[in-house]
């Protein structure tokens, strides 16, 4: 598949979206800390609306990461970096917060997806972006509840998976969650890699028709763009900072 290289001038809109989502994520995690660490009674946090808030953050980050993977020329290098950051988060939480440990969290997912995308890039781009996006969208739908033990073939039709699949850490990483597994942030490769690939194919589609060269993608809101450009570092630092603030608040102000 021959594609013209897009204009490599930075697409600030992607940083802006990432920055907005980062703010939303920090607010959501601050709410989590208040509820589960500080013991604040906030009924809203346990509602469907709060769940949709959390899902909007996850979906945006995963789709955007896939979108950017199609623009990147360092997919494997970036994937290794993000995967190592995921290992760091796991190690720190196991040592300092074992009751709130993070195993196979979102950074592990994104790093794994970037690595797969880098390794399989030439095969992936052989498929036309639109059918690719449709196929990956359906596979994400099909596997959306794989952690719970079943496939969603179409609305109203489910298919149970063998219980024998749900055993051990390797299969848990893939999406077949062991009943004894516990993590406060769990994003298995299945189904989420297919949402990542939806973003990947969307990016290829927009590169094909030239949309990424339009002025909208050059929209720059400097404070949000700054946050977006440094999202990985901010992600790594925001929870320790929030935790420290919550502890100080509980000790001196509550």
N, C-alpha and C positions, 0 to 999 in steps of 0.2 A: 504494500500500500504506500503510494507516494503522497506525502503531504508537504505543503509549503510551510516553512517555519513561520510561526506567528511573530509579530513584532515583539522583541524582548523587553521593550520599555515596560517598567513595572505596572502591573494592573492594581492600582491602589484600592479599587472597590473590594477586592478580595480581602485586603488587610482591614478595611473598614468593617466588613461583615464579621470577620474574625474578632475584631476588637469589641463590637457590640455583643457578640456571643460570649466573649470572655467576661465582660461585665455581668451578664446574666448568670453565668456559671458561678462567679465569685459570690453573687447575691444568694444563689441557691445553696451553695456550700456554707455560707454564713448562717442561713436558716437551718441547715442540717446541724451545725454545731450548736446553735441555740437550743434546738429541740432535744438532741441526743446527748450533748455534753453538759449544757447549762440547765437542762430540764425545764425549759420554757414550754408552757402549755399553749400550743398554737394549732388549733383544729384544722385550719386551712392546709397545713403542711401534709395532712393525711388524706386530702381530697383528690378527686380526679383532675381538677384544675392544676394542682401542684405536680401531679404526675405528668401532665401534658407539658408543663413548664420544663420539667427535667428532660423529657423526651425531645423537646424543641432544641435544647442545647446539644444533646447527643447527636441528633440527626444533622444539625447544621455543621458541627465540627467534622463529622465523618464524611458527609457529602463534600464539604469544602476541601478536606484533605485529599479525597479522590480527584476532585477537580484540579487541584494544584499538582497532583502526581502526573497528570497528563501534560502539564506545562514544564515540569522539572526535567533537568538533564542529569540529576544526581539522585535518582530514586533509591538506589541501593545504599549509598552513603547516608542519605537522610533516614532511611529505614533503620539502619544500624544505630544511628544516634538516638532516634526516638525509642527504639527497643531497649537500649542501654538505660535510658531515662526511666522506662517502665520497670526495669530490674532494680534501679535505685529506689524508686518509690516502694516497691515490694519489700526491699531489704530494710528501709527505714521504718516502715510501718510494722514489720515483724519484730523489730528490736524495741521500738518505743511505744507502739500502740497495737500490740498483738490482738487485742479484742476488736480492733477496727482495721485489721490488716487489709491490704489491697493486693490481690493476686489475680493476674490476667485482667488488669484494668484497661482503661481506654488507651493509654500510651502503648501498652503491649499489643493491643489490637491494631492501632494505627501503624506502629513500626512493622508488624507482621504483614499488613496489607501493602505497605510501601515496598517491602522486600519482594513480596510475591509479584507486585506490579512491575518492579524492575527486572526480575528474572524472566517473567512471562510477557514482557512488553511487546516483543515482535509478534508473538502469537495473538495477543489481545487486539492489536491494531489491525489485524487481518479482517476482523468483523466490522461491518459498517456500524457507526456509532448509534444510530437509531434502533436497529434490531438488538444491538448489544445492550443498550439501556433498558429496552423492554424485557429482554431475557433476564438480566440481572435484577430488575424490579420484581419480576415474578418469582425468581429464586429467593429473593429476600422475603417476599410474602409467604412462599411455601415453607421456609425454614424459620419464620418469625418466632414460633413457639417451640423450637427444637430443644431449648433448655428444659422445658416442662415435659418433654416426652412425646410430642406428636407433631405431625405435619398438617398444614392447612392447605389442602389441595385447591379448594375454591370455597366461597362463602357457604357455610353449612356442612361442608364435607371435610372431615379430619381423618388422619391415619395415624394410629399409635405406633411408636417405635419400640423395638425390643428393649426390655429393661437391662439386658446384658451389656448394652452399649454404654450405660451410665455408670462407669466404674473407672477410677484412676484419674490422675492429673492430666495425662496426655489427651485423653478423650474429653475431659472437662475443658481443656484449652480449645479443642475443636468445637465444642458446643454441647456435648453430651455430659451434662453436669452431674458429678457424683453426688449422691444424697447427703454425704457428710461434708461437702465442700462449703466453705464460708469465705466471702469476700465482700467488703463494703462497696466495691466498684468492680463489676464483672462484665466484661464485653468479650464474649467468645468469638472465635474466627467466623463460625457460622451462627447467626445469619449475616453478621454485620459487614463481612468482607464484600457482600453483594451490594450493600448500600454504598460502600466506598467505591465500588466499580460503577455504580450508577452515576456518581459524580465524575468519575474518570471518563465515561462515555459521553456525558453531557458536555464536558470540556472539549472533547474531540469534535463533537457535533458543532459547537460554537466556533471552533477553530476552522472547520470546513467552510462555514458560510461567512466567515469574517467578522462575526459579532464581537470577538474579543478585541478587535481594533476600533470599536466604536467608543465615543467619548464617555459613555456611562461607565465603562470599565476603568477609565482614568480618574474617576471621581475620588478626590482626596480630602478627607477630613483629618487633619494632622494628628490630633490627640488619639482618635480611634485607630488611625493607621499605625501610629507608634505602638499601641497596645497589640495590634495584630501582628506586626513584624517581630515582636518579642514574646509571642504567646507561649512558646515552650518554656522559657525561663519563668514567666509569670505563673504558668500552671504549676511549676515545681515549687515556687516560693509561696503561693497564696495560702495554702492550707496551714503551713507552719505559722505564718503571720496571723491568720484568723484564729488559730488555736491559742496563740499567745495572748491575743486581745481578749478572747472569751475567758481564759483563765484569770487574767488581770481583772476583768470586769466582775467575775464571780468572787474574787478575793477581796476587792477593795470598794466596789460600787454597788453590788447587788444587795 
